[in-house]
Amino acid sequence: MNLGRAAFQALARGIPPFVVGAVAFDLVLPPSPGTWLAFLASVVAAVVASFALRFAVVLSGFWLLDSRGAEQLTIAVVMFFSGLMLPLTFFPPWLEGLSRALPFAAMAQVPVEVFLGKGDPWLALAP
């Protein structure tokens, strides 16, 4: 179900802006089919990691009176440590290492790096 939700979001909210950006700017796509395959695998892994985190946070509602605080805290932590606010490569080395050790980088930073061809795409998928 979560993969279906992610597919709908990609089709409805992800691909149209990507196409508009491709028309408006010079877009350089990955030339290698292996990179595209690694990107697809990293996106699927990102969706699964996102679902697991969301499931764990909502599950906290069984022990807390209200899970909204945990949800809001999780949003802030994910925004910071996933590279959504600032790419992890801009962090100081110790904070970048910590960020990459946490699962949040897999949700945004890793798929972007795989798409851009930065580093080894298969190493990014390793557990």
N, CA, C and O atoms as a printed pandas DataFrame, in Angstrom:
     atom_number atom_name residue_name chain_id  residue_number  x_coord  y_coord  z_coord
0              1         N          MET        A               1    0.828   -1.184    0.000
1              2        CA          MET        A               1    0.000    0.000    0.000
2              3         C          MET        A               1    0.879    1.256    0.000
3              4         O          MET        A               1    0.587    2.223   -0.705
4              5         N          ASN        A               2    1.943    1.236    0.786
5              6        CA          ASN        A               2    2.813    2.402    0.847
6              7         C          ASN        A               2    3.544    2.625   -0.473
7              8         O          ASN        A               2    3.761    3.769   -0.873
8              9         N          LEU        A               3    3.926    1.548   -1.151
9             10        CA          LEU        A               3    4.572    1.706   -2.460
10            11         C          LEU        A               3    3.593    2.296   -3.468
11            12         O          LEU        A               3    4.000    3.063   -4.341
12            13         N          GLY        A               4    2.317    1.954   -3.363
13            14        CA          GLY        A               4    1.298    2.538   -4.231
14            15         C          GLY        A               4    1.121    4.026   -3.960
15            16         O          GLY        A               4    0.981    4.820   -4.890
16            17         N          ARG        A               5    1.127    4.399   -2.688
17            18        CA          ARG        A               5    1.028    5.811   -2.327
18            19         C          ARG        A               5    2.217    6.581   -2.877
19            20         O          ARG        A               5    2.068    7.683   -3.405
20            21         N          ALA        A               6    3.387    5.996   -2.749
21            22        CA          ALA        A               6    4.594    6.658   -3.252
22            23         C          ALA        A               6    4.565    6.768   -4.772
23            24         O          ALA        A               6    4.986    7.781   -5.331
24            25         N          ALA        A               7    4.072    5.731   -5.442
25            26        CA          ALA        A               7    3.981    5.782   -6.907
26            27         C          ALA        A               7    3.014    6.875   -7.345
27            28         O          ALA        A               7    3.287    7.599   -8.302
28            29         N          PHE        A               8    1.878    6.999   -6.646
29            30        CA          PHE        A               8    0.938    8.063   -6.984
30            31         C          PHE        A               8    1.564    9.439   -6.763
31            32         O          PHE        A               8    1.418   10.333   -7.597
32            33         N          GLN        A               9    2.262    9.605   -5.638
33            34        CA          GLN        A               9    2.904   10.893   -5.364
34            35         C          GLN        A               9    3.951   11.222   -6.425
35            36         O          GLN        A               9    4.089   12.377   -6.828
36            37         N          ALA        A              10    4.686   10.212   -6.875
37            38        CA          ALA        A              10    5.689   10.443   -7.919
38            39         C          ALA        A              10    5.021   10.852   -9.219
39            40         O          ALA        A              10    5.475   11.779   -9.889
40            41         N          LEU        A              11    3.952   10.172   -9.574
41            42        CA          LEU        A              11    3.260   10.493  -10.829
42            43         C          LEU        A              11    2.554   11.839  -10.763
43            44         O          LEU        A              11    2.601   12.610  -11.722
44            45         N          ALA        A              12    1.905   12.128   -9.648
45            46        CA          ALA        A              12    1.097   13.343   -9.547
46            47         C          ALA        A              12    1.907   14.570   -9.145
47            48         O          ALA        A              12    1.623   15.675   -9.608
48            49         N          ARG        A              13    2.918   14.390   -8.286
49            50        CA          ARG        A              13    3.621   15.545   -7.751
50            51         C          ARG        A              13    5.106   15.578   -8.071
51            52         O          ARG        A              13    5.746   16.610   -7.867
52            53         N          GLY        A              14    5.668   14.502   -8.558
53            54        CA          GLY        A              14    7.102   14.456   -8.809
54            55         C          GLY        A              14    7.479   14.610  -10.263
55            56         O          GLY        A              14    8.356   15.403  -10.604
56            57         N          ILE        A              15    6.824   13.859  -11.114
57            58        CA          ILE        A              15    7.188   13.864  -12.532
58            59         C          ILE        A              15    6.824   15.173  -13.230
59            60         O          ILE        A              15    7.643   15.671  -14.003
60            61         N          PRO        A              16    5.634   15.768  -13.005
61            62        CA          PRO        A              16    5.335   17.031  -13.690
62            63         C          PRO        A              16    6.344   18.147  -13.423
63            64         O          PRO        A              16    6.771   18.796  -14.378
64            65         N          PRO        A              17    6.753   18.407  -12.165
65            66        CA          PRO        A              17    7.780   19.443  -11.981
66            67         C          PRO        A              17    9.124   19.069  -12.613
67            68         O          PRO        A              17    9.858   19.937  -13.086
68            69         N          PHE        A              18    9.438   17.769  -12.615
69            70        CA          PHE        A              18   10.674   17.311  -13.246
70            71         C          PHE        A              18   10.644   17.606  -14.741
71            72         O          PHE        A              18   11.641   18.057  -15.305
72            73         N          VAL        A              19    9.517   17.355  -15.379
73            74        CA          VAL        A              19    9.378   17.606  -16.818
74            75         C          VAL        A              19    9.462   19.105  -17.102
75            76         O          VAL        A              19   10.120   19.520  -18.056
76            77         N          VAL        A              20    8.802   19.913  -16.280
77            78        CA          VAL        A              20    8.867   21.368  -16.459
78            79         C          VAL        A              20   10.312   21.850  -16.299
79            80         O          VAL        A              20   10.778   22.687  -17.073
80            81         N          GLY        A              21   11.007   21.329  -15.310
81            82        CA          GLY        A              21   12.408   21.688  -15.118
82            83         C          GLY        A              21   13.271   21.240  -16.285
83            84         O          GLY        A              21   14.201   21.946  -16.676
84            85         N          ALA        A              22   12.970   20.063  -16.852
85            86        CA          ALA        A              22   13.737   19.562  -17.994
86            87         C          ALA        A              22   13.524   20.440  -19.222
87            88         O          ALA        A              22   14.438   20.624  -20.026
88            89         N          VAL        A              23   12.323   20.979  -19.364
89            90        CA          VAL        A              23   12.040   21.854  -20.503
90            91         C          VAL        A              23   12.684   23.229  -20.291
91            92         O          VAL        A              23   13.197   23.831  -21.234
92            93         N          ALA        A              24   12.654   23.715  -19.058
93            94        CA          ALA        A              24   13.142   25.066  -18.780
94            95         C          ALA        A              24   14.669   25.145  -18.672
95            96         O          ALA        A              24   15.252   26.192  -18.953
96            97         N          PHE        A              25   15.321   24.045  -18.268
97            98        CA          PHE        A              25   16.760   24.075  -18.029
98            99         C          PHE        A              25   17.437   22.944  -18.795
99           100         O          PHE        A              25   16.790   21.996  -19.240
100          101         N          ASP        A              26   18.747   23.067  -18.937
101          102        CA          ASP        A              26   19.522   21.980  -19.527
102          103         C          ASP        A              26   19.637   20.866  -18.499
103          104         O          ASP        A              26   20.251   21.039  -17.446
104          105         N          LEU        A              27   19.054   19.747  -18.806
105          106        CA          LEU        A              27   19.030   18.628  -17.879
106          107         C          LEU        A              27   19.979   17.552  -18.373
107          108         O          LEU        A              27   19.918   17.141  -19.531
108          109         N          VAL        A              28   20.850   17.103  -17.494
109          110        CA          VAL        A              28   21.775   16.028  -17.820
110          111         C          VAL        A              28   21.315   14.793  -17.061
111          112         O          VAL        A              28   21.354   14.755  -15.831
112          113         N          LEU        A              29   20.882   13.793  -17.800
113          114        CA          LEU        A              29   20.391   12.557  -17.189
114          115         C          LEU        A              29   21.523   11.542  -17.093
115          116         O          LEU        A              29   22.481   11.598  -17.863
116          117         N          PRO        A              30   21.408   10.616  -16.145
117          118        CA          PRO        A              30   22.436    9.577  -16.057
118          119         C          PRO        A              30   22.500    8.765  -17.343
119          120         O          PRO        A              30   21.466    8.311  -17.834
120          121         N          PRO        A              31   23.694    8.573  -17.897
121          122        CA          PRO        A              31   23.797    7.870  -19.169
122          123         C          PRO        A              31   23.753    6.350  -19.037
123          124         O          PRO        A              31   23.416    5.659  -19.998
124          125         N          SER        A              32   24.082    5.833  -17.885
125          126        CA          SER        A              32   24.221    4.392  -17.709
126          127         C          SER        A              32   22.916    3.746  -17.241
127          128         O          SER        A              32   22.277    4.249  -16.316
128          129         N          PRO        A              33   22.512    2.631  -17.874
129          130        CA          PRO        A              33   21.333    1.910  -17.378
130          131         C          PRO        A              33   21.539    1.384  -15.955
131          132         O          PRO        A              33   20.581    1.250  -15.194
132          133         N          GLY        A              34   22.795    1.086  -15.602
133          134        CA          GLY        A              34   23.079    0.636  -14.241
134          135         C          GLY        A              34   22.780    1.713  -13.214
135          136         O          GLY        A              34   22.292    1.418  -12.122
136          137         N          THR        A              35   23.068    2.955  -13.558
137          138        CA          THR        A              35   22.765    4.064  -12.655
138          139         C          THR        A              35   21.255    4.225  -12.492
139          140         O          THR        A              35   20.765    4.482  -11.392
140          141         N          TRP        A              36   20.525    4.071  -13.593
141          142        CA          TRP        A              36   19.058    4.150  -13.501
142          143         C          TRP        A              36   18.503    3.021  -12.641
143          144         O          TRP        A              36   17.575    3.231  -11.860
144          145         N          LEU        A              37   19.062    1.837  -12.781
145          146        CA          LEU        A              37   18.616    0.704  -11.977
146          147         C          LEU        A              37   18.945    0.931  -10.500
147          148         O          LEU        A              37   18.125    0.645   -9.627
148          149         N          ALA        A              38   20.136    1.440  -10.227
149          150        CA          ALA        A              38   20.515    1.744   -8.845
150          151         C          ALA        A              38   19.633    2.846   -8.270
151          152         O          ALA        A              38   19.273    2.806   -7.093
152          153         N          PHE        A              39   19.283    3.832   -9.097
153          154        CA          PHE        A              39   18.399    4.901   -8.645
154          155         C          PHE        A              39   17.023    4.345   -8.302
155          156         O          PHE        A              39   16.451    4.697   -7.270
156          157         N          LEU        A              40   16.495    3.492   -9.147
157          158        CA          LEU        A              40   15.188    2.887   -8.866
158          159         C          LEU        A              40   15.236    2.081   -7.579
159          160         O          LEU        A              40   14.319    2.159   -6.762
160          161         N          ALA        A              41   16.298    1.309   -7.393
161          162        CA          ALA        A              41   16.444    0.521   -6.164
162          163         C          ALA        A              41   16.572    1.434   -4.940
163          164         O          ALA        A              41   16.017    1.130   -3.884
164          165         N          SER        A              42   17.288    2.532   -5.072
165          166        CA          SER        A              42   17.441    3.438   -3.932
166          167         C          SER        A              42   16.130    4.146   -3.602
167          168         O          SER        A              42   15.856    4.425   -2.435
168          169         N          VAL        A              43   15.321    4.438   -4.612
169          170        CA          VAL        A              43   14.012    5.052   -4.354
170          171         C          VAL        A              43   13.097    4.062   -3.642
171          172         O          VAL        A              43   12.394    4.436   -2.703
172          173         N          VAL        A              44   13.097    2.814   -4.075
173          174        CA          VAL        A              44   12.289    1.793   -3.394
174          175         C          VAL        A              44   12.764    1.632   -1.952
175          176         O          VAL        A              44   11.943    1.535   -1.039
176          177         N          ALA        A              45   14.078    1.602   -1.737
177          178        CA          ALA        A              45   14.615    1.507   -0.374
178          179         C          ALA        A              45   14.228    2.733    0.452
179          180         O          ALA        A              45   13.953    2.610    1.645
180          181         N          ALA        A              46   14.204    3.906   -0.165
181          182        CA          ALA        A              46   13.806    5.126    0.544
182          183         C          ALA        A              46   12.340    5.062    0.963
183          184         O          ALA        A              46   11.990    5.474    2.069
184          185         N          VAL        A              47   11.494    4.550    0.090
185          186        CA          VAL        A              47   10.071    4.419    0.423
186          187         C          VAL        A              47    9.880    3.426    1.557
187          188         O          VAL        A              47    9.076    3.665    2.458
188          189         N          VAL        A              48   10.600    2.324    1.526
189          190        CA          VAL        A              48   10.490    1.319    2.587
190          191         C          VAL        A              48   11.005    1.884    3.916
191          192         O          VAL        A              48   10.387    1.669    4.958
192          193         N          ALA        A              49   12.133    2.604    3.884
193          194        CA          ALA        A              49   12.664    3.213    5.110
194          195         C          ALA        A              49   11.700    4.254    5.659
195          196         O          ALA        A              49   11.502    4.352    6.870
196          197         N          SER        A              50   11.106    5.024    4.768
197          198        CA          SER        A              50   10.135    6.035    5.188
198          199         C          SER        A              50    8.912    5.381    5.829
199          200         O          SER        A              50    8.416    5.850    6.854
200          201         N          PHE        A              51    8.434    4.309    5.229
201          202        CA          PHE        A              51    7.294    3.599    5.802
202          203         C          PHE        A              51    7.628    3.033    7.178
203          204         O          PHE        A              51    6.822    3.136    8.103
204          205         N          ALA        A              52    8.804    2.438    7.317
205          206        CA          ALA        A              52    9.198    1.842    8.593
206          207         C          ALA        A              52    9.263    2.905    9.685
207          208         O          ALA        A              52    8.799    2.676   10.803
208          209         N          LEU        A              53    9.830    4.055    9.371
209          210        CA          LEU        A              53    9.901    5.126   10.360
210          211         C          LEU        A              53    8.517    5.638   10.710
211          212         O          LEU        A              53    8.192    5.809   11.885
212          213         N          ARG        A              54    7.697    5.886    9.689
213          214        CA          ARG        A              54    6.344    6.390    9.932
214          215         C          ARG        A              54    5.532    5.391   10.754
215          216         O          ARG        A              54    4.773    5.786   11.638
216          217         N          PHE        A              55    5.688    4.108   10.467
217          218        CA          PHE        A              55    4.986    3.062   11.202
218          219         C          PHE        A              55    5.416    3.054   12.669
219          220         O          PHE        A              55    4.574    2.944   13.560
220          221         N          ALA        A              56    6.718    3.170   12.921
221          222        CA          ALA        A              56    7.218    3.161   14.292
222          223         C          ALA        A              56    6.729    4.383   15.074
223          224         O          ALA        A              56    6.398    4.273   16.255
224          225         N          VAL        A              57    6.685    5.531   14.427
225          226        CA          VAL        A              57    6.243    6.745   15.111
226          227         C          VAL        A              57    4.754    6.673   15.426
227          228         O          VAL        A              57    4.337    7.015   16.533
228          229         N          VAL        A              58    3.962    6.236   14.475
229          230        CA          VAL        A              58    2.524    6.123   14.714
230          231         C          VAL        A              58    2.242    5.037   15.749
231          232         O          VAL        A              58    1.297    5.146   16.530
232          233         N          LEU        A              59    3.056    4.000   15.753
233          234        CA          LEU        A              59    2.921    2.943   16.747
234          235         C          LEU        A              59    3.146    3.475   18.158
235          236         O          LEU        A              59    2.624    2.914   19.121
236          237         N          SER        A              60    3.915    4.548   18.289
237          238        CA          SER        A              60    4.133    5.139   19.614
238          239         C          SER        A              60    2.835    5.643   20.226
239          240         O          SER        A              60    2.760    5.858   21.435
240          241         N          GLY        A              61    1.814    5.833   19.398
241          242        CA          GLY        A              61    0.510    6.247   19.908
242          243         C          GLY        A              61   -0.121    5.228   20.840
243          244         O          GLY        A              61   -1.032    5.573   21.592
244          245         N          PHE        A              62    0.334    3.991   20.811
245          246        CA          PHE        A              62   -0.180    2.989   21.738
246          247         C          PHE        A              62    0.319    3.243   23.162
247          248         O          PHE        A              62   -0.351    2.869   24.125
248          249         N          TRP        A              63    1.488    3.874   23.304
249          250        CA          TRP        A              63    2.067    4.102   24.623
250          251         C          TRP        A              63    1.918    5.547   25.076
251          252         O          TRP        A              63    1.925    5.823   26.276
252          253         N          LEU        A              64    1.786    6.451   24.150
253          254        CA          LEU        A              64    1.627    7.859   24.498
254          255         C          LEU        A              64    0.147    8.222   24.488
255          256         O          LEU        A              64   -0.659    7.541   23.854
256          257         N          LEU        A              65   -0.204    9.277   25.179
257          258        CA          LEU        A              65   -1.588    9.730   25.141
258          259         C          LEU        A              65   -1.927   10.324   23.783
259          260         O          LEU        A              65   -3.062   10.228   23.316
260          261         N          ASP        A              66   -0.926   10.939   23.152
261          262        CA          ASP        A              66   -1.134   11.583   21.860
262          263         C          ASP        A              66    0.166   11.485   21.074
263          264         O          ASP        A              66    1.209   11.929   21.555
264          265         N          SER        A              67    0.124   10.922   19.895
265          266        CA          SER        A              67    1.355   10.715   19.117
266          267         C          SER        A              67    1.732   11.929   18.263
267          268         O          SER        A              67    2.743   11.891   17.562
268          269         N          ARG        A              68    0.950   12.986   18.308
269          270        CA          ARG        A              68    1.251   14.141   17.457
270          271         C          ARG        A              68    2.581   14.793   17.798
271          272         O          ARG        A              68    3.276   15.268   16.901
272          273         N          GLY        A              69    2.948   14.828   19.063
273          274        CA          GLY        A              69    4.249   15.386   19.447
274          275         C          GLY        A              69    5.392   14.578   18.863
275          276         O          GLY        A              69    6.355   15.140   18.340
276          277         N          ALA        A              70    5.285   13.251   18.952
277          278        CA          ALA        A              70    6.320   12.386   18.377
278          279         C          ALA        A              70    6.374   12.567   16.866
279          280         O          ALA        A              70    7.457   12.555   16.282
280          281         N          GLU        A              71    5.230   12.732   16.232
281          282        CA          GLU        A              71    5.183   12.935   14.784
282          283         C          GLU        A              71    5.851   14.252   14.395
283          284         O          GLU        A              71    6.609   14.298   13.426
284          285         N          GLN        A              72    5.581   15.312   15.134
285          286        CA          GLN        A              72    6.183   16.611   14.818
286          287         C          GLN        A              72    7.687   16.598   15.059
287          288         O          GLN        A              72    8.447   17.165   14.274
288          289         N          LEU        A              73    8.116   15.960   16.130
289          290        CA          LEU        A              73    9.546   15.839   16.398
290          291         C          LEU        A              73   10.235   15.031   15.296
291          292         O          LEU        A              73   11.334   15.371   14.860
292          293         N          THR        A              74    9.583   13.973   14.859
293          294        CA          THR        A              74   10.135   13.142   13.788
294          295         C          THR        A              74   10.262   13.935   12.491
295          296         O          THR        A              74   11.254   13.798   11.775
296          297         N          ILE        A              75    9.281   14.747   12.191
297          298        CA          ILE        A              75    9.342   15.577   10.973
298          299         C          ILE        A              75   10.562   16.488   11.018
299          300         O          ILE        A              75   11.281   16.616   10.027
300          301         N          ALA        A              76   10.797   17.122   12.167
301          302        CA          ALA        A              76   11.943   18.021   12.289
302          303         C          ALA        A              76   13.261   17.263   12.156
303          304         O          ALA        A              76   14.179   17.722   11.476
304          305         N          VAL        A              77   13.353   16.107   12.802
305          306        CA          VAL        A              77   14.589   15.323   12.746
306          307         C          VAL        A              77   14.834   14.815   11.326
307          308         O          VAL        A              77   15.961   14.871   10.834
308          309         N          VAL        A              78   13.795   14.326   10.672
309          310        CA          VAL        A              78   13.940   13.809    9.311
310          311         C          VAL        A              78   14.319   14.928    8.352
311          312         O          VAL        A              78   15.183   14.739    7.495
312          313         N          MET        A              79   13.693   16.077    8.481
313          314        CA          MET        A              79   14.024   17.197    7.592
314          315         C          MET        A              79   15.507   17.576    7.716
315          316         O          MET        A              79   16.152   17.901    6.719
316          317         N          PHE        A              80   16.037   17.533    8.935
317          318        CA          PHE        A              80   17.427   17.928    9.149
318          319         C          PHE        A              80   18.403   16.843    8.714
319          320         O          PHE        A              80   19.350   17.125    7.979
320          321         N          PHE        A              81   18.187   15.605    9.157
321          322        CA          PHE        A              81   19.158   14.540    8.948
322          323         C          PHE        A              81   19.020   13.805    7.614
323          324         O          PHE        A              81   19.867   12.970    7.294
324          325         N          SER        A              82   17.982   14.089    6.829
325          326        CA          SER        A              82   17.837   13.397    5.557
326          327         C          SER        A              82   18.418   14.179    4.390
327          328         O          SER        A              82   18.545   13.646    3.287
328          329         N          GLY        A              83   18.766   15.423    4.620
329          330        CA          GLY        A              83   19.293   16.243    3.538
330          331         C          GLY        A              83   18.222   17.049    2.837
331          332         O          GLY        A              83   18.485   17.629    1.784
332          333         N          LEU        A              84   17.020   17.103    3.390
333          334        CA          LEU        A              84   15.955   17.880    2.759
334          335         C          LEU        A              84   16.147   19.385    2.966
335          336         O          LEU        A              84   15.823   20.177    2.081
336          337         N          MET        A              85   16.665   19.777    4.116
337          338        CA          MET        A              85   16.882   21.205    4.379
338          339         C          MET        A              85   18.209   21.684    3.804
339          340         O          MET        A              85   18.301   22.771    3.235
340          341         N          LEU        A              86   19.230   20.855    3.963
341          342        CA          LEU        A              86   20.580   21.194    3.539
342          343         C          LEU        A              86   21.277   19.893    3.166
343          344         O          LEU        A              86   21.233   18.935    3.938
344          345         N          PRO        A              87   21.913   19.835    2.016
345          346        CA          PRO        A              87   22.606   18.584    1.655
346          347         C          PRO        A              87   23.605   18.181    2.733
347          348         O          PRO        A              87   24.281   19.025    3.320
348          349         N          LEU        A              88   23.682   16.894    2.978
349          350        CA          LEU        A              88   24.551   16.385    4.034
350          351         C          LEU        A              88   26.020   16.690    3.780
351          352         O          LEU        A              88   26.812   16.741    4.720
352          353         N          THR        A              89   26.389   16.893    2.532
353          354        CA          THR        A              89   27.784   17.210    2.215
354          355         C          THR        A              89   28.180   18.597    2.723
355          356         O          THR        A              89   29.372   18.895    2.801
356          357         N          PHE        A              90   27.221   19.447    3.068
357          358        CA          PHE        A              90   27.514   20.766    3.626
358          359         C          PHE        A              90   27.758   20.715    5.132
359          360         O          PHE        A              90   28.241   21.688    5.710
360          361         N          PHE        A              91   27.433   19.603    5.767
361          362        CA          PHE        A              91   27.614   19.464    7.211
362          363         C          PHE        A              91   29.090   19.336    7.544
363          364         O          PHE        A              91   29.882   18.924    6.696
364          365         N          PRO        A              92   29.472   19.684    8.774
365          366        CA          PRO        A              92   30.842   19.381    9.212
366          367         C          PRO        A              92   31.065   17.871    9.157
367          368         O          PRO        A              92   30.105   17.108    9.271
368          369         N          PRO        A              93   32.292   17.432    8.987
369          370        CA          PRO        A              93   32.544   15.996    8.800
370          371         C          PRO        A              93   31.950   15.102    9.890
371          372         O          PRO        A              93   31.425   14.032    9.581
372          373         N          TRP        A              94   32.022   15.517   11.152
373          374        CA          TRP        A              94   31.500   14.676   12.219
374          375         C          TRP        A              94   29.976   14.567   12.144
375          376         O          TRP        A              94   29.415   13.507   12.422
376          377         N          LEU        A              95   29.297   15.676   11.762
377          378        CA          LEU        A              95   27.838   15.653   11.665
378          379         C          LEU        A              95   27.383   14.922   10.400
379          380         O          LEU        A              95   26.347   14.257   10.395
380          381         N          GLU        A              96   28.165   15.052    9.335
381          382        CA          GLU        A              96   27.834   14.307    8.114
382          383         C          GLU        A              96   27.960   12.807    8.362
383          384         O          GLU        A              96   27.116   12.030    7.915
384          385         N          GLY        A              97   29.008   12.397    9.073
385          386        CA          GLY        A              97   29.170   10.985    9.398
386          387         C          GLY        A              97   28.024   10.463   10.248
387          388         O          GLY        A              97   27.519    9.364   10.018
388          389         N          LEU        A              98   27.618   11.254   11.230
389          390        CA          LEU        A              98   26.479   10.865   12.065
390          391         C          LEU        A              98   25.213   10.771   11.232
391          392         O          LEU        A              98   24.442    9.822   11.375
392          393         N          SER        A              99   24.993   11.754   10.359
393          394        CA          SER        A              99   23.789   11.772    9.527
394          395         C          SER        A              99   23.733   10.568    8.595
395          396         O          SER        A              99   22.665    9.996    8.377
396          397         N          ARG        A             100   24.862   10.192    8.056
397          398        CA          ARG        A             100   24.880    9.041    7.144
398          399         C          ARG        A             100   24.762    7.714    7.883
399          400         O          ARG        A             100   24.362    6.710    7.293
400          401         N          ALA        A             101   25.104    7.698    9.160
401          402        CA          ALA        A             101   24.957    6.477    9.954
402          403         C          ALA        A             101   23.497    6.248   10.347
403          404         O          ALA        A             101   23.104    5.115   10.625
404          405         N          LEU        A             102   22.702    7.298   10.371
405          406        CA          LEU        A             102   21.286    7.184   10.702
406          407         C          LEU        A             102   20.499    6.806    9.454
407          408         O          LEU        A             102   20.975    7.024    8.340
408          409         N          PRO        A             103   19.317    6.248    9.614
409          410        CA          PRO        A             103   18.560    5.806    8.432
410          411         C          PRO        A             103   17.927    6.941    7.628
411          412         O          PRO        A             103   17.397    6.711    6.541
412          413         N          PHE        A             104   17.978    8.152    8.152
413          414        CA          PHE        A             104   17.279    9.248    7.490
414          415         C          PHE        A             104   17.896    9.627    6.149
415          416         O          PHE        A             104   17.183   10.066    5.247
416          417         N          ALA        A             105   19.206    9.467    6.004
417          418        CA          ALA        A             105   19.869    9.821    4.741
418          419         C          ALA        A             105   19.353    8.969    3.595
419          420         O          ALA        A             105   19.354    9.414    2.447
420          421         N          ALA        A             106   18.914    7.757    3.885
421          422        CA          ALA        A             106   18.398    6.871    2.845
422          423         C          ALA        A             106   17.095    7.390    2.250
423          424         O          ALA        A             106   16.704    6.976    1.158
424          425         N          MET        A             107   16.427    8.280    2.949
425          426        CA          MET        A             107   15.125    8.771    2.486
426          427         C          MET        A             107   15.229    9.864    1.432
427          428         O          MET        A             107   14.297   10.041    0.647
428          429         N          ALA        A             108   16.328   10.599    1.390
429          430        CA          ALA        A             108   16.437   11.686    0.410
430          431         C          ALA        A             108   17.835   11.813   -0.178
431          432         O          ALA        A             108   17.992   11.842   -1.398
432          433         N          GLN        A             109   18.844   11.887    0.666
433          434        CA          GLN        A             109   20.195   12.170    0.203
434          435         C          GLN        A             109   20.746   11.068   -0.698
435          436         O          GLN        A             109   21.320   11.353   -1.748
436          437         N          VAL        A             110   20.574    9.821   -0.293
437          438        CA          VAL        A             110   21.142    8.708   -1.058
438          439         C          VAL        A             110   20.527    8.608   -2.460
439          440         O          VAL        A             110   21.277    8.492   -3.429
440          441         N          PRO        A             111   19.188    8.647   -2.612
441          442        CA          PRO        A             111   18.651    8.601   -3.982
442          443         C          PRO        A             111   19.133    9.755   -4.869
443          444         O          PRO        A             111   19.376    9.564   -6.061
444          445         N          VAL        A             112   19.269   10.934   -4.292
445          446        CA          VAL        A             112   19.756   12.078   -5.073
446          447         C          VAL        A             112   21.201   11.849   -5.502
447          448         O          VAL        A             112   21.557   12.105   -6.652
448          449         N          GLU        A             113   22.030   11.368   -4.585
449          450        CA          GLU        A             113   23.431   11.107   -4.930
450          451         C          GLU        A             113   23.554   10.005   -5.972
451          452         O          GLU        A             113   24.411   10.083   -6.853
452          453         N          VAL        A             114   22.719    8.990   -5.885
453          454        CA          VAL        A             114   22.750    7.913   -6.879
454          455         C          VAL        A             114   22.353    8.462   -8.245
455          456         O          VAL        A             114   22.985    8.141   -9.251
456          457         N          PHE        A             115   21.311    9.286   -8.284
457          458        CA          PHE        A             115   20.866    9.874   -9.555
458          459         C          PHE        A             115   21.938   10.758  -10.163
459          460         O          PHE        A             115   22.139   10.752  -11.377
460          461         N          LEU        A             116   22.627   11.516   -9.324
461          462        CA          LEU        A             116   23.672   12.420   -9.817
462          463         C          LEU        A             116   24.975   11.700  -10.138
463          464         O          LEU        A             116   25.886   12.290  -10.721
464          465         N          GLY        A             117   25.066   10.429   -9.760
465          466        CA          GLY        A             117   26.274    9.666  -10.040
466          467         C          GLY        A             117   27.418    9.976   -9.101
467          468         O          GLY        A             117   28.579    9.773   -9.456
468          469         N          LYS        A             118   27.118   10.460   -7.917
469          470        CA          LYS        A             118   28.149   10.773   -6.926
470          471         C          LYS        A             118   28.448    9.526   -6.112
471          472         O          LYS        A             118   27.552    8.977   -5.470
472          473         N          GLY        A             119   29.680    9.076   -6.129
473          474        CA          GLY        A             119   30.056    7.901   -5.362
474          475         C          GLY        A             119   29.621    6.619   -6.045
475          476         O          GLY        A             119   29.194    6.635   -7.200
476          477         N          ASP        A             120   29.730    5.517   -5.338
477          478        CA          ASP        A             120   29.364    4.208   -5.854
478          479         C          ASP        A             120   27.890    3.944   -5.562
479          480         O          ASP        A             120   27.526    3.832   -4.391
480          481         N          PRO        A             121   27.019    3.838   -6.578
481          482        CA          PRO        A             121   25.588    3.685   -6.300
482          483         C          PRO        A             121   25.259    2.377   -5.588
483          484         O          PRO        A             121   24.327    2.339   -4.785
484          485         N          TRP        A             122   26.003    1.303   -5.863
485          486        CA          TRP        A             122   25.684    0.024   -5.206
486          487         C          TRP        A             122   26.148    0.014   -3.768
487          488         O          TRP        A             122   25.562   -0.675   -2.933
488          489         N          LEU        A             123   27.203    0.777   -3.460
489          490        CA          LEU        A             123   27.658    0.881   -2.082
490          491         C          LEU        A             123   26.620    1.632   -1.245
491          492         O          LEU        A             123   26.461    1.358   -0.056
492          493         N          ALA        A             124   25.921    2.572   -1.864
493          494        CA          ALA        A             124   24.905    3.333   -1.140
494          495         C          ALA        A             124   23.738    2.457   -0.720
495          496         O          ALA        A             124   23.042    2.770    0.246
496          497         N          LEU        A             125   23.518    1.367   -1.433
497          498        CA          LEU        A             125   22.401    0.485   -1.124
498          499         C          LEU        A             125   22.770   -0.600   -0.121
499          500         O          LEU        A             125   21.900   -1.322    0.363
500          501         N          ALA        A             126   24.051   -0.714    0.190
501          502        CA          ALA        A             126   24.491   -1.778    1.107
502          503         C          ALA        A             126   23.997   -1.488    2.511
503          504         O          ALA        A             126   23.927   -0.326    2.911
504          505         N          PRO        A             127   23.646   -2.536    3.280
505          506        CA          PRO        A             127   23.146   -2.307    4.654
506          507         C          PRO        A             127   24.264   -1.886    5.584
507          508         O          PRO        A             127   24.027   -1.653    6.769
